[in-house]
Amino acid sequence: MGLFNLFEPKIKQGNNLTASQQRWAQTLSAGIVSVKDIIAPPAIEVDFDYIKVGSTYFRTLFNVGYPRFVQANWLSPLINFEHTLEISMYTYPVEAKGVLDDLKRKITEMEATIATDIQHGRTMDPAVQAALEDAQMLQEELVKGQERFFQFGLYVTIPADSKEELDTITKQVESTLGSLLLVPKHATLQQEEAFKTTLPQGTDHIYITRNMDTTSLATTFPFTSSSLTSNSGVMYGINEHNGSLIIFDRFSQENANSVVFAKSGAGKSYMVKLEALRSLMFGTEIIVIDPEDEYKNLCEAIGGEYITFSFNSEAKINPFDLSGVYEEGENELGLKILSLHGLFKVIMGQLTPTEDALLDRALVATYKAKGITPDPATQKNEPPLMEDLYKALLGMEDPAARSLADRIEKFVKGSLIGIFNQQSNIDIKNTFTVFSIKDLEDELRPIAIYLILDFIWTRIKNDIRKRLLIVDEAWYMMKYPDSASFMYSIAKRARKYYLGLTTITQDAEDFLATDYGKAIVTNSSIQILLKQSPAAIDKVSEVFYLSEGEKHLLLAADIGEGIFFAGPNHVAIRVVASEEEHMLVTSNPAELLEMQKKQAAVLKQF
């Protein structure tokens, strides 16, 4: 009725329709045409070796030979074939008793054949001997109930726009199947029945099967293709196995941490900036520690807050800040003092047990002088400064304490005064916050990263939200055991505060050389490996259990290419960005210079 209504206005207007349209209208109005008539193709041509439906050619192959041994995902080359294929698998359970009777008879026949060969002095047929071993093993497993028996049929239908294309793709499919030790055959004179077999009707019209046990059948199960596409999350790139999109929600995993390893210039910061930009659109707050000002353009373009740390910077962070959040069973002051122990070991270097004990006493006394004790009610008082710790150490009148005071004197009175010896005057309120430490000397960078991480961690505990914390050039933190331990503690506890830690480094060998570095990797649900240097590939391969093929892939990868690990799955990835995204995230000096020239030219016009 709906289709007839489409023609009805014109029918009333007279002979505005063509003759064929008028005949269709009359047929429809008479109710002669069914839905099947409407959706049916104009013609179907059945040939010996193909079938033509409308203008599309189809050829169906069935398999008569299978490999003796298979492993999980062995059909992936077929599933990930570059051309569209229609693949049907049919599984028929078989009664165990009948199978056991047949096996017993077959085993007896094969044993008799072998015995006859031995009796007549002939060499045993290796094929018969192998078949006998398989049959005896299967018989034992069926009797014990460890396996069940099935019949399995595998059919592949190939569509093409022309006969020539059909022949070409058929040869490629046959080659792929042959590489899997499958023996494909054309369904000659049965193309119509074979085509119906691969339709989504669940009916096997040609019934060409192979016996399989449960374990072998499980390896075929459906389409264990290398794919990481989900209904939620952000796009990381293109799956180079099959061209699908890698869309993943890191917060859906047991933890939201990730690590990125790549040599300099391989595109690691580019990829992480893309992820941050796309995550921002889904309401995730982004915090970045940026050693090289790589995130500045992106931060300014999206209205983020860019905080610079240097001698002349207005931004200050007090290492002694407390979160002011009370959690049952947790000693906030004690945890803070432990964190400060780590910071001062990075500043002072290795401490003896005596010096460590003196530092602990001085820290407790420093907080006590400000009225701060383990009582949560006192922890909202104004925190002390490094100068207060310096005075507490001098007040101990102990040579070892004096030595400790000397080591931090430059931060209180000397050349580094003012950097770490003032009350904090910043807060994390913007949805995209970047802490830049480019203007600090290399010797101060590990201290600054530790201090910023501790500050961020304190603020995160105050206000739990969905956040990503990005630490670029994290190998700075791995240089010292205490800062490495602090990074590891954040990685372990981040999930509790709805935080995902992203650790980026170009010095994979140094990062993975420590137990803490390896522990951070194992506590990260996502691991991304981009192009690697030959010097680091062996260490990376050892930690990530890479195959030889994956090692060669990482050595020969182009910029933005590598391997994406997510839980038990991993795929080859190619990072892609739109033109607008590329302008925001690129770090290529030539491209940045070109964009600056264009901006200057535009400004001159005004």
NORGIKA-V688104 format. One record per residue. N is the residue number from 0. SS is DSSP state (h for helix, s for strand, l for the rest). D_CENTER is the distance of its C-alpha to the mean C-alpha in whole Angstrom. Layout:
# NORGIKA-V688104
n: (N/N)
ss: (SS/SS)
d_center: (D_CENTER/D_CENTER)
This chain:
# NORGIKA-V688104
n: (0/1/2/3/4/5/6/7/8/9/10/11/12/13/14/15/16/17/18/19/20/21/22/23/24/25/26/27/28/29/30/31/32/33/34/35/36/37/38/39/40/41/42/43/44/45/46/47/48/49/50/51/52/53/54/55/56/57/58/59/60/61/62/63/64/65/66/67/68/69/70/71/72/73/74/75/76/77/78/79/80/81/82/83/84/85/86/87/88/89/90/91/92/93/94/95/96/97/98/99/100/101/102/103/104/105/106/107/108/109/110/111/112/113/114/115/116/117/118/119/120/121/122/123/124/125/126/127/128/129/130/131/132/133/134/135/136/137/138/139/140/141/142/143/144/145/146/147/148/149/150/151/152/153/154/155/156/157/158/159/160/161/162/163/164/165/166/167/168/169/170/171/172/173/174/175/176/177/178/179/180/181/182/183/184/185/186/187/188/189/190/191/192/193/194/195/196/197/198/199/200/201/202/203/204/205/206/207/208/209/210/211/212/213/214/215/216/217/218/219/220/221/222/223/224/225/226/227/228/229/230/231/232/233/234/235/236/237/238/239/240/241/242/243/244/245/246/247/248/249/250/251/252/253/254/255/256/257/258/259/260/261/262/263/264/265/266/267/268/269/270/271/272/273/274/275/276/277/278/279/280/281/282/283/284/285/286/287/288/289/290/291/292/293/294/295/296/297/298/299/300/301/302/303/304/305/306/307/308/309/310/311/312/313/314/315/316/317/318/319/320/321/322/323/324/325/326/327/328/329/330/331/332/333/334/335/336/337/338/339/340/341/342/343/344/345/346/347/348/349/350/351/352/353/354/355/356/357/358/359/360/361/362/363/364/365/366/367/368/369/370/371/372/373/374/375/376/377/378/379/380/381/382/383/384/385/386/387/388/389/390/391/392/393/394/395/396/397/398/399/400/401/402/403/404/405/406/407/408/409/410/411/412/413/414/415/416/417/418/419/420/421/422/423/424/425/426/427/428/429/430/431/432/433/434/435/436/437/438/439/440/441/442/443/444/445/446/447/448/449/450/451/452/453/454/455/456/457/458/459/460/461/462/463/464/465/466/467/468/469/470/471/472/473/474/475/476/477/478/479/480/481/482/483/484/485/486/487/488/489/490/491/492/493/494/495/496/497/498/499/500/501/502/503/504/505/506/507/508/509/510/511/512/513/514/515/516/517/518/519/520/521/522/523/524/525/526/527/528/529/530/531/532/533/534/535/536/537/538/539/540/541/542/543/544/545/546/547/548/549/550/551/552/553/554/555/556/557/558/559/560/561/562/563/564/565/566/567/568/569/570/571/572/573/574/575/576/577/578/579/580/581/582/583/584/585/586/587/588/589/590/591/592/593/594/595/596/597/598/599/600/601/602/603/604/605)
ss: (l/h/h/h/h/h/h/h/h/h/h/h/h/l/l/l/l/l/h/h/h/h/h/h/h/h/h/h/h/h/l/l/l/l/h/h/h/h/h/l/l/l/l/s/s/s/l/l/l/l/s/s/s/l/l/s/s/s/s/s/s/s/s/s/s/l/l/l/l/l/l/l/l/l/l/h/h/h/h/l/l/l/l/l/s/s/s/s/s/s/s/s/s/s/l/h/h/h/h/h/h/h/h/h/h/h/h/h/h/h/h/h/h/h/h/h/h/h/h/l/l/l/l/l/l/h/h/h/h/h/h/h/h/h/h/h/h/h/h/h/h/h/h/h/l/l/l/l/s/s/s/s/s/s/s/s/s/s/s/s/l/l/h/h/h/h/h/h/h/h/h/h/h/h/h/h/h/h/h/l/l/l/s/s/s/s/l/l/l/l/h/h/h/h/h/h/h/l/l/l/l/l/l/l/l/l/l/l/l/s/s/s/s/h/h/h/h/h/h/h/h/h/h/l/l/l/l/l/s/l/l/l/l/s/s/s/s/s/s/l/l/l/l/l/s/s/s/s/l/h/h/h/l/l/l/l/l/s/s/s/s/l/l/l/l/l/l/h/h/h/h/h/h/h/h/h/h/h/h/h/l/l/l/l/s/s/s/s/s/s/l/l/l/l/l/h/h/h/h/h/h/l/l/l/s/s/s/s/l/l/l/l/l/l/l/l/l/l/l/l/l/l/l/l/l/l/l/l/l/l/l/h/h/h/h/h/h/h/h/h/h/h/h/h/h/h/h/h/l/l/l/l/h/h/h/h/h/h/h/h/h/h/h/h/h/h/h/h/h/l/l/l/l/l/l/h/h/h/h/h/l/l/l/l/l/h/h/h/h/h/h/h/h/h/h/l/l/l/h/h/h/h/h/h/h/h/h/h/h/h/h/h/l/l/l/l/l/l/l/l/l/l/l/l/l/l/l/l/l/l/l/s/s/s/s/s/l/l/l/l/l/h/h/h/h/h/h/h/h/h/h/h/h/h/h/h/h/h/h/h/h/h/l/l/l/l/s/s/s/s/s/l/l/l/h/h/h/h/l/l/h/h/h/h/h/h/h/h/h/h/h/h/h/h/h/h/h/l/s/s/s/s/s/s/s/l/l/h/h/h/h/h/l/l/h/h/h/h/h/h/h/h/l/l/l/s/s/s/s/s/l/l/l/h/h/h/h/h/h/h/h/h/h/h/l/l/l/h/h/h/h/h/h/h/h/h/l/l/l/l/s/s/s/s/s/s/l/l/s/s/s/s/s/s/l/l/l/l/h/h/h/h/h/h/h/l/l/l/h/h/h/h/h/h/h/h/h/h/h/h/h/h/h/h/h/l)
d_center: (51/48/49/52/52/50/53/56/57/57/60/62/62/64/63/60/58/58/60/56/55/58/58/55/56/59/57/54/57/59/56/56/52/49/45/45/47/45/42/43/43/46/47/45/46/46/47/47/43/42/42/42/41/42/41/38/38/37/37/36/35/36/35/38/36/33/32/34/30/27/24/21/19/22/22/19/21/23/21/19/22/23/25/26/27/28/28/30/30/33/33/36/37/40/43/43/46/47/44/46/49/48/46/49/51/49/49/53/53/51/52/56/55/53/57/59/57/58/61/62/61/58/54/52/49/46/44/47/46/42/43/45/42/40/42/43/40/39/42/42/38/40/43/41/39/35/35/36/37/36/36/34/34/31/32/31/32/32/33/34/36/39/41/40/36/36/38/35/32/34/35/31/30/33/31/28/29/32/29/28/32/32/36/35/39/40/41/44/47/44/42/43/42/39/38/38/37/33/34/32/35/35/38/38/41/42/40/40/38/37/37/34/34/31/29/29/28/25/23/24/23/22/19/17/15/12/10/7/10/11/14/13/11/11/10/8/10/11/11/13/14/16/15/14/11/8/9/7/9/8/12/12/10/13/13/11/11/8/10/10/13/15/19/21/21/17/16/14/16/16/12/12/15/14/11/15/17/15/14/18/19/18/20/18/20/19/20/20/22/23/25/26/26/23/22/26/26/23/25/28/27/26/28/27/28/29/30/32/33/36/39/41/38/39/36/36/34/36/35/37/36/35/33/36/34/35/33/35/36/34/36/35/37/37/33/34/36/34/32/35/35/32/33/36/35/33/36/39/38/38/41/43/43/47/45/42/44/46/43/42/46/46/43/44/47/46/44/47/49/47/48/45/44/42/44/41/44/44/41/41/44/43/41/43/42/42/46/47/45/47/50/49/49/52/54/53/56/54/54/50/49/51/49/46/47/48/44/43/46/45/42/45/48/47/45/42/44/42/39/38/41/41/40/37/37/34/32/28/29/27/24/23/24/24/26/27/29/30/33/33/35/32/34/33/30/29/31/30/26/27/30/27/25/27/29/25/25/29/28/25/27/30/28/25/22/19/18/15/17/16/18/18/20/20/22/25/24/24/27/29/28/29/27/24/25/25/21/20/22/20/17/19/21/18/17/21/21/18/17/13/14/12/14/15/17/19/21/18/21/23/20/20/23/24/23/22/19/18/18/16/13/14/14/10/8/5/6/7/10/12/16/18/21/23/25/21/20/22/20/17/17/19/17/14/16/16/18/20/19/16/18/20/17/16/19/20/17/18/18/14/13/11/8/5/4/4/8/10/8/7/8/10/9/12/12/15/17/20/23/24/20/21/24/23/20/22/23/25/29/30/28/29/33/33/32/34/37/36/36/40/41/40/42/45/46/46)
